[in-house]
Structure formats: structure tokens, C-alpha cells
Amino acid sequence: MKNWIPASSIPAAGKEFVLDPAADWGAALAEFKLPYDVRGLEARVRLFPQEEGMLARGAFKGCVIMPCTRCAEDAHVTLDQTFDAFEPYPFAEGGAADDSGAEAFFEKNAGATSKTPSQAKVHGAWKPEAAKKSRKGPRTAERDAQDAENMEDMNLDVDENVVRISPHGLEINVAHLAFEEFLLALPVKALCSEECKGLCPKCGHNLNTGPCACVNDEGDPRLAALRNLTLGKK
């Protein structure tokens, strides 16, 4: 599927996207050298445009093959879960919600373009709640600094790999959004089986196929009498 989707193409009722994980995430898996086989996984994402961002509701179902954390052999992990995510839109610098502020922000991020600020607005992208609730009255240097700080803090939540401003307007990267949620959905420790014996810490032999030839160190024989020693509480 096309990575970057124009936000203006998503209706208010939402739009569903069906991903091909092997194709859509192939570049990311290769870039980070992640040994995951996702050919048996199905991923769906439905986007809902909101006032200040894009709500994503998706699901993963199927099998992922990844290394076992004990023996490094293939572990077949079954995923069957849903996720909700919210991606905020970028907004005008300094908290400006008017067209002049939107134009400055748009030109800084997208360069010169024939699109006007009004054409670039998508689902209230230029009017965050914080800007609409800005204080009334004459502007002062202190107020400007405070508004700029508030907007900078909010902008830290904008994931530029998922939401961006291009010469074509506001765009959403559905594949990257789903990939981030996929990584969060994976188990911390994948096992090929609960009974996996792992690898020998000395020679690296896979103990699931049988014992290795390593000799276990029984310790100093002079201390053998102390092995079963127990100390009582005072």
C-alpha cells in the first residue's frame, strides 16, 4: 500500500486499511535488522479524523516467527489483539490559530507551495484545543513566551514518522503507525516452548537436542561439607 495517505482523503466516518506486513514493513525490518517473519500476520488499521489528531484503531491476527530468547531457534508467536492510538497533528508556532500562523508553520515545514493555508487545513489541524483556549487581552512578551513554551511541549508528542506536512498537505503514514504498534504487541520473551532448556552457557550447545559434553564444576571439594549447611535465625 502507499505509505503516506492524505488526511483529506479520510472521511469523518473513518477509513480502514489492510496492510501486507511483509511488504509494508520489509524496509523497516531490514533497516533495524529485526529477525521477524511476518508473512503469516494480518494487520488492519481504521483511521478516524479528530479535531486535533488522528485516532487509529487496529488489530493484529496471525503468526510471527521470531528467535526464541532461550535457544535462538524459531519461536512461533500467535498475535490476536487490538490497539488504539492517537496521533496529534502539527500546529502553528507560538500557539497561533489564525491563517498567518498556519502559513508560517506550513512554509517552514513544507517549503514554498502553491497551496494556501486555508487549503492546507485538514480536520482542524491548525486549531489545537490549547490555541482555541488561549487567553484574551493584549499580548505581552511574557504571554508570548508562555504560549510558545506550551506549544513546544505539545509538539513533542507529534511523531514525524507518522504525521507530516508535505507540499500536498497533511499526510498520515499508516504503515509506520501500525509497525510501531506491532513492536509493542510482541512478547518481551518469546519461547519456542515452555519447556525450552536453552543453550549451554559454556559451549553454546542447544540443550533441547540432548546434553552437551561440558563437565559441570562441582566446586572446591574441601568445601563439600558446607554445601548442606543451614544457619538458624538468631
C-alpha positions as a printed Julia matrix, in Angstrom:
234×3 Matrix{Float64}:
   0.0     0.0    0.0
   1.04    3.63  -0.35
   2.86    4.69   2.81
   1.75    8.32   3.09
  -2.02    8.84   2.92
  -3.53   12.35   2.52
  -5.53   13.11   5.65
  -8.11   14.87   3.49
  -8.95   11.53   1.84
 -10.17   10.04   5.13
 -13.92   10.63   5.71
 -15.34   11.59   9.09
 -16.82    8.09   9.45
 -13.33    6.63   9.19
 -11.49    4.52   6.66
  -9.97    1.05   7.02
  -6.61   -0.01   5.64
  -5.49   -3.62   5.25
  -1.71   -3.98   5.34
   0.63   -6.55   3.88
   3.18   -6.69   6.75
   5.88   -8.45   4.72
   5.76   -5.76   2.02
   4.82   -2.68   4.06
   7.3    -3.36   6.9
  10.03   -5.02   4.87
  12.22   -1.92   4.68
  11.92   -1.22   8.42
  12.67   -4.83   9.36
  15.75   -4.78   7.14
  16.92   -1.36   8.36
  16.85   -2.38  12.03
  17.92   -5.97  11.26
  14.9    -7.43  13.04
  14.72  -11.22  12.54
  10.93  -11.37  12.32
   8.98  -13.34   9.73
   5.58  -11.61   9.45
   4.26  -13.37   6.37
   1.63  -15.14   8.46
   0.33  -11.96  10.1
  -2.71   -9.88   9.17
  -2.81   -6.2   10.14
  -5.77   -3.83   9.87
  -5.98   -0.15  10.81
  -9.01    2.12  10.76
  -8.4     5.87  10.94
 -10.87    8.4   12.34
 -10.07   12.14  11.87
 -10.5    14.17  15.05
 -10.28   17.84  15.95
  -6.59   17.79  16.88
  -5.29   14.49  15.6
  -5.99   11.13  14.04
  -7.48    8.27  16.04
  -6.28    4.83  14.92
  -7.95    1.57  15.87
  -6.39   -1.61  14.58
  -5.87   -5.31  15.07
  -3.17   -7.92  14.57
  -4.06  -11.54  13.96
  -1.86  -14.41  12.9
   1.6   -15.82  13.49
   5.0   -14.15  13.8
   8.2   -16.19  13.67
  10.98  -14.77  15.82
  14.03  -16.13  17.68
  13.44  -17.93  20.96
  15.05  -15.97  23.8
  16.49  -19.19  25.3
  17.76  -21.27  22.37
  17.6   -18.8   19.43
  15.59  -21.28  17.34
  12.35  -20.25  15.64
   9.53  -19.4   18.02
   6.03  -19.24  16.54
   4.23  -16.42  18.34
   0.48  -16.03  17.89
  -0.91  -12.49  17.97
  -4.62  -11.79  18.32
  -5.13   -8.36  19.8
  -6.4    -4.88  19.11
  -4.9    -1.44  19.75
  -5.96    2.19  19.97
  -3.59    5.06  19.24
  -3.93    8.82  18.85
  -1.54   10.8   16.64
  -1.73   14.59  17.19
  -1.47   17.0   14.27
   1.3    19.59  13.97
   0.19   23.16  14.67
   1.25   26.74  14.23
   4.25   28.03  16.15
   3.61   30.26  19.13
   0.08   28.93  19.52
  -1.26   30.97  16.62
  -4.51   29.56  15.29
  -5.03   32.11  12.56
  -4.06   31.74   8.91
  -0.9    33.81   9.27
   0.46   31.48  11.94
  -0.56   28.43   9.91
   1.15   29.86   6.84
   4.41   30.43   8.71
   4.39   26.91  10.08
   3.48   25.41   6.72
   6.21   27.28   4.84
   8.81   26.28   7.43
   7.96   22.59   7.2
   6.97   22.21   3.57
   8.77   25.0    1.74
   7.21   27.22  -0.88
   3.97   25.82  -2.27
   1.02   26.98  -4.25
  -1.36   25.74  -1.55
  -2.84   28.44   0.64
  -3.17   27.96   4.4
  -6.93   27.51   4.06
  -6.38   24.7    1.55
  -3.85   23.06   3.85
  -6.21   22.88   6.82
  -7.42   19.34   7.41
  -9.91   18.44  10.14
  -8.88   21.31  12.38
  -5.17   20.54  12.12
  -4.28   24.22  12.57
  -6.53   24.8   15.57
  -5.44   22.75  18.6
  -7.51   22.95  21.75
  -4.75   24.83  23.59
  -4.75   27.54  20.93
  -8.54   27.94  20.95
  -8.44   28.37  24.72
  -5.69   30.99  24.62
  -6.15   33.95  26.9
  -7.77   37.12  25.66
  -6.42   40.6   26.04
  -3.3    42.46  24.93
  -0.27   40.32  24.17
   2.88   40.77  26.24
   6.39   39.35  25.96
   5.71   37.13  28.98
   2.47   35.81  27.48
   4.13   35.13  24.12
   6.93   33.21  25.82
   4.47   31.15  27.87
   2.32   30.32  24.83
   5.39   29.34  22.82
   6.56   27.06  25.64
   3.15   25.4   25.9
   3.02   24.76  22.15
   6.58   23.41  22.12
   5.67   20.93  24.86
   2.63   19.77  22.87
   4.66   19.41  19.69
   6.93   16.86  21.39
   4.05   14.39  21.07
   3.93   14.71  17.27
   5.53   11.67  15.64
   7.07   12.95  12.41
   7.36    9.38  11.14
   3.58    9.06  11.28
   2.24   12.59  10.68
   3.85   15.16   8.41
   3.18   18.32   6.44
   4.13   18.0    2.77
   3.5    20.25  -0.25
   0.35   18.16  -0.69
  -0.96   18.94   2.81
  -1.28   16.86   5.94
  -0.36   13.18   5.49
  -0.52   10.03   7.63
   1.89    7.1    7.36
  -0.42    4.17   8.13
   2.26    1.5    7.66
   4.67    3.12  10.13
   1.9     3.7   12.67
   0.94    0.02  12.5
   4.6    -1.05  12.69
   5.13    0.85  15.94
   2.05   -0.79  17.45
   3.22   -4.19  16.18
   6.54   -3.86  18.04
   4.66   -3.01  21.23
   2.43   -6.05  20.78
   5.32   -8.53  20.65
   6.1   -10.5   23.81
   9.15   -9.44  25.8
  10.42  -13.03  25.91
   9.41  -15.28  23.02
   9.8   -19.01  23.67
   9.75  -21.91  21.22
   8.12  -23.89  24.06
   7.62  -23.53  27.79
   9.95  -26.5   28.3
  12.81  -24.96  26.3
  16.11  -25.79  28.02
  18.08  -23.09  26.26
  21.78  -23.15  25.41
  24.74  -24.37  27.39
  26.42  -21.26  28.85
  29.84  -22.77  28.16
  29.78  -24.3   24.69
  26.5   -22.91  23.31
  25.05  -26.35  22.57
  21.26  -26.48  22.19
  20.23  -28.5   25.24
  16.85  -29.32  23.64
  18.66  -31.78  21.34
  20.46  -33.51  24.2
  23.15  -32.9   26.81
  26.5   -31.46  25.87
  29.98  -32.76  26.76
  30.77  -30.0   29.21
  31.77  -31.04  32.72
  29.93  -29.28  35.49
  32.14  -27.63  38.06
  31.3   -29.14  41.43
  33.29  -26.51  43.24
  36.14  -26.85  45.71
  35.91  -30.37  47.24
  37.32  -29.02  50.51
  34.08  -27.07  50.96
  31.79  -30.04  50.21
  30.88  -30.41  53.89
  29.44  -26.89  53.89
  27.04  -27.37  50.96
  24.15  -28.56  53.11
  24.92  -26.25  55.99
  21.94  -24.21  57.16
  22.11  -21.32  59.55
  19.4   -20.77  62.09
  17.89  -17.4   62.87
  19.15  -15.55  65.92
